[in-house]
Amino acid sequence: MLGYRRDHHNSGFTIIEIILALLIISLVIVGVLMFFPTSRRATEESALKTRIANSVVSEVESIKSKGYKSLNILLGGKDNLLVELYIKEGKIKIDGEEVNLDPGSNISSILNLSNWSLSLSNLGADKGIIEISKVNSVSNLLKVRVRVEWDSGKNYEITTYISL
């Protein structure tokens, strides 16, 4: 009886136990490896959104630094101004009409369009929008909305107000 116990404990693992252990380990490894590409994509998307957010914040701060009077001059008596930069097509639309702005124009220099367009191009954005409008119920107050669109439907937007 004692000899049977000693032989049984020294026999090691069976081939079925080894195959099952390898199967379980391989399933765990495959599961973990499938997580890495998803994680990488999420990290890259988050980094892009952060860079776009920084670009929008920078543009908003640049516009705010121009002050109420300069922005009100851009409106030229109208209630709102809509500037759309189509980055990939290289087009600029003002109030829905395509225009060719020279870099020294009032709109281009006050809104810093050439630098912002270059920044958005480097980020791979599709469209940049700047909207300036008067707030009807309050005199001497302008609403400024800056928005960037990318990847067919993703966007980031900041709205701020500037007063006299």
Buried (B, 14 or more C-beta within 10 A) or exposed (E): EEEEEEEEEEEEEEEEEEEEEEEEEEEEEEEEEEEEEEEEEEEEEEEBBEBBBEBBEBBBEBBBEBEBEBBBEBBEEEEEBBBBBBBEEEEBBBEEEEEEBEEEEEBBBBBBBBBBBEBBBEBEBBBBBBBBBBEEEEEEBBBBBBBBBBEEEBBBEBEEEBEE
